[in-house]
Amino acid sequence: MTIKTSLGIAVLATIPMIAQAQEFSGGVTLGYGSSNISGVTQDITTRTFDGRVEVAFGNGLSFGARYDRIDASVDGVALDLTGDMIGLDLGYAFGNGFAVGLYNEKAKIGIDGVPGSISARSYGLEASYETQGLDFGAFYGRKSSDLLTGVDMNDYGITMRYAMNDQLELGGNFMRTRLSSGGSSVDFDMIGVAGSYAFSDQWTAFAGINRASVDLASLDITTIGLGVSYDLSSMANFPGIASLELARTDLDLGGSSGSIDTVRIGFTIPFGANANKVPLNSVADSIMNPSHAVLSSTVLSAF
């Protein structure tokens, strides 16, 4: 089953659930980015789509779905790189702040016009506790990939979000993907912190920084992003948010280093009572609302 087919099935399955929902929130962001790699004359142009929906019911059940897509092209190169990720989760809240759930994610990378692609599927358990604006979460899951057969892969991590007031929100996470085979293992780690601050009903600033590392290869990838968004609803009588972000990714491999400087713009359509003014194509959002795998979260924050 392809990602597009899975997405269509998920959307159709969500329609009758939304009709009975007591709480419904989410948003979509259309993004455009231009990246400059140090020492390389060609720029990378990216076009992104990020969507997310959360549906909660009065009986404690909740359903969530997300879809992220990136199309990247390099100046002077005819072939485009594409990446897709779809995620589904089902949860149950006990009413005392504790909640448990299941998740399933699939990510795919391919090249337009070239047959075949690389894909990975993640599935597992998650739990959370929420009290007075503070939300702690943890997850553990398994991963399978058509590229790495015979390798055991596990994902696990912890997340945190804190809404201090109506203006300031903070978040962070630590995640690890472990690959094991024949008694040896390799860890892909990520740690990140982010925050947003609403200066007014229209203006919001957001920032985030994360660091991904691979212990075996002495590889470190650090991404930092800073941006602002402006709510256009008062001007256009339409729920739209325009955003601009400057991001930088530093790569360090065994003493050799390089960097990627990126300018991103986005247009977000939020919906629901808990809609956020941080664009879904930002570094901050990739930290406060991460996927359940280090590699996909690294790509989402860098591009």
C-alpha positions in Angstrom: 0.0 0.0 0.0 1.5 3.4 -1.0 1.6 6.4 1.2 -0.9 8.3 -0.9 -3.3 5.3 -0.7 -2.8 5.1 3.1 -3.4 8.9 3.4 -6.6 8.7 1.4 -7.9 5.8 3.6 -7.0 7.7 6.8 -8.9 10.9 5.6 -12.0 8.9 4.6 -12.0 7.1 7.9 -11.7 10.3 9.8 -14.8 12.0 8.3 -17.4 10.2 10.3 -15.3 10.5 13.5 -15.0 14.3 13.0 -18.8 14.6 12.9 -19.0 13.1 16.4 -15.9 14.9 17.8 -16.1 17.1 20.9 -12.7 18.7 20.2 -11.1 19.2 16.8 -7.8 21.0 16.0 -4.9 21.0 13.6 -3.6 22.9 10.6 -1.8 22.7 7.3 1.3 24.6 6.2 2.4 25.2 2.6 6.1 26.0 2.6 8.9 27.2 0.3 12.6 27.2 1.2 15.9 28.1 -0.4 19.1 26.5 1.1 22.7 27.3 0.4 25.4 24.7 1.2 28.8 25.9 2.1 31.4 25.3 -0.6 28.7 24.4 -3.2 27.5 26.9 -5.9 24.1 25.3 -6.5 21.3 26.1 -4.1 18.6 23.6 -3.0 15.0 24.6 -3.4 12.3 22.9 -1.3 8.6 22.9 -1.5 6.8 21.4 1.5 3.4 20.4 2.7 2.7 19.7 6.4 -0.7 18.7 7.8 -1.9 17.6 11.2 -5.2 16.9 12.8 -6.3 15.8 16.3 -9.8 14.6 17.1 -10.9 14.1 20.7 -14.2 12.5 21.9 -16.1 12.8 25.1 -15.5 9.1 26.0 -11.7 9.6 26.3 -10.8 8.3 22.9 -8.7 10.4 20.5 -7.4 10.1 17.0 -4.5 11.8 15.3 -3.0 12.0 11.8 -0.2 13.8 10.2 1.3 14.0 6.7 4.5 15.7 5.7 5.9 16.0 2.2 9.1 17.6 0.8 10.1 18.1 -2.8 13.7 19.2 -3.2 15.6 20.2 -6.3 19.2 21.2 -6.9 20.1 24.0 -9.3 21.3 22.5 -12.6 20.2 18.9 -11.7 17.2 17.5 -13.6 16.1 15.0 -10.9 14.1 16.0 -7.8 14.3 14.3 -4.4 11.0 13.6 -2.7 10.1 12.5 0.8 6.8 11.6 2.4 5.8 10.7 6.0 2.4 9.7 7.2 1.6 9.1 10.9 -1.5 7.8 12.6 -2.2 7.4 16.3 -5.0 6.3 18.5 -5.2 7.2 22.2 -7.3 6.9 25.4 -7.3 9.5 28.2 -8.2 8.2 31.7 -9.5 11.6 32.9 -6.8 12.0 35.6 -4.1 13.4 33.3 -2.8 10.0 32.2 -3.2 8.8 28.6 -1.9 5.9 26.5 -1.9 5.2 22.8 -0.6 3.4 19.8 1.1 5.0 16.8 2.1 3.9 13.3 4.3 5.9 10.9 5.7 5.3 7.5 8.4 7.4 5.8 9.6 7.1 2.2 12.4 8.8 0.1 12.6 8.6 -3.6 13.8 10.3 -6.8 11.3 11.5 -9.4 11.6 9.5 -12.6 13.7 6.7 -10.9 11.9 3.4 -10.1 12.0 2.3 -6.5 12.3 4.1 -3.2 13.6 3.6 0.4 10.9 3.3 3.0 10.7 2.6 6.8 7.7 1.8 9.0 7.6 2.6 12.8 4.9 1.4 15.2 4.7 1.3 19.0 3.3 2.5 22.3 3.1 5.9 23.8 2.0 7.4 27.1 1.6 10.9 28.5 0.7 12.8 31.6 -0.7 16.4 31.6 -1.2 18.7 34.5 -1.6 22.5 34.8 -0.2 23.2 31.3 2.7 20.7 31.6 2.6 17.7 29.3 5.2 14.8 29.6 5.3 12.0 27.0 7.2 8.9 26.3 7.2 6.3 23.5 8.8 3.0 22.5 8.5 1.3 19.2 9.9 -1.0 16.6 11.0 -0.1 13.1 11.3 -2.1 9.8 12.9 -1.0 6.6 13.2 -2.5 3.1 16.8 -1.3 3.1 18.1 -2.9 6.3 16.9 -6.5 6.4 18.1 -8.6 9.3 18.7 -5.6 11.5 16.7 -5.0 14.7 15.6 -1.3 15.0 14.0 0.3 18.0 12.7 3.9 18.6 12.2 5.4 22.0 12.1 8.9 23.4 10.6 11.4 25.8 8.9 14.7 25.1 7.8 17.7 27.1 5.6 20.8 26.5 4.8 23.6 28.9 2.3 26.3 28.2 3.3 28.9 30.8 0.5 31.3 29.8 -1.4 32.3 26.8 1.7 33.9 25.3 4.7 31.6 26.1 5.1 27.9 25.3 8.2 25.8 25.6 9.0 22.3 24.5 11.7 19.7 24.2 12.5 16.1 23.4 15.1 13.4 23.5 14.9 10.5 21.1 17.0 7.5 20.1 16.9 5.1 17.2 19.0 2.0 17.9 20.1 -0.5 15.2 21.3 -3.9 16.4 22.7 -6.9 14.6 25.0 -9.7 15.6 25.7 -8.3 19.1 26.7 -4.9 17.8 24.6 -1.7 17.9 24.5 1.8 16.5 22.6 4.7 18.2 21.1 7.7 16.4 20.3 10.3 19.0 18.5 13.6 19.0 17.9 16.3 21.6 16.1 19.5 21.1 14.5 22.5 22.8 12.1 25.1 21.3 9.7 27.8 22.3 7.2 30.4 21.0 6.1 33.8 22.3 3.0 35.8 21.1 3.8 39.5 21.3 0.2 40.3 20.3 -2.8 38.8 18.6 -1.0 39.0 15.3 2.7 38.6 15.9 4.4 35.4 17.2 8.1 34.7 17.5 9.4 31.1 17.6 12.8 29.4 17.8 14.3 26.0 18.2 17.6 24.1 18.3 18.3 20.4 18.0 21.3 18.2 17.7 21.4 14.7 16.1 24.4 12.4 16.4 25.5 9.0 15.2 28.0 7.4 17.7 29.7 5.0 15.2 30.4 7.6 12.5 31.2 10.6 14.8 28.6 12.5 13.0 26.8 15.5 14.5 24.0 17.5 12.9 22.9 20.7 14.7 20.0 22.8 13.4 18.9 26.1 14.8 15.9 28.2 13.5 14.5 31.6 14.4 11.3 33.0 12.9 8.2 35.1 13.1 4.6 34.6 12.1 1.8 37.1 11.4 -1.9 36.3 11.8 -3.8 37.6 8.7 -7.3 36.9 10.0 -7.9 40.4 11.1 -7.0 41.8 7.7 -8.4 39.2 5.3 -11.3 37.8 7.5 -9.7 34.4 6.8 -7.8 32.1 9.1 -4.3 32.4 7.6 -0.9 32.8 9.1 2.2 34.0 7.1 5.7 33.1 8.4 9.3 33.6 7.8 12.2 31.6 9.3 16.0 31.7 9.1 17.6 28.3 9.8 21.2 27.0 9.9 22.3 23.4 9.9 25.9 22.6 10.9 27.4 19.2 10.0 30.5 17.7 11.6 31.8 14.4 10.4 35.1 13.2 12.0 36.5 16.7 12.1 35.3 17.8 8.7 32.5 20.4 8.8 30.0 22.1 6.6 26.8 24.2 6.9 23.4 24.7 5.2 21.8 28.1 5.5 18.0 28.1 4.8 15.3 30.8 4.3 11.8 29.5 4.7 8.5 31.1 4.1 5.1 29.5 4.9 1.4 30.0 4.8 -0.5 28.2 7.5 -4.3 27.5 7.8 -5.1 26.6 11.4 -8.3 25.1 12.6 -9.9 24.2 15.9 -9.8 25.6 19.4 -6.2 24.6 20.1 -4.7 25.9 16.9 -1.1 27.0 17.1 0.5 30.0 15.4 3.9 28.2 15.0 4.1 27.1 11.3 4.4 23.3 10.8 7.4 23.7 8.5 9.6 25.3 11.2 12.4 24.0 13.4 10.4 24.8 16.5 7.4 22.7 15.4 9.6 19.7 14.5 10.9 19.8 18.2 7.6 20.5 19.9 5.7 18.0 17.7 8.3 15.5 16.6 7.8 12.3 14.7 8.7 9.0 16.5 12.0 8.5 14.6 15.3 10.4 14.7 16.0 10.4 11.0 12.6 11.8 9.9 12.7 14.5 12.7 16.2 15.5 11.6 15.1 16.0 7.9 11.9 17.8 9.0 13.9 20.3 11.1 16.7 20.9 8.5 14.4 21.4 5.5 
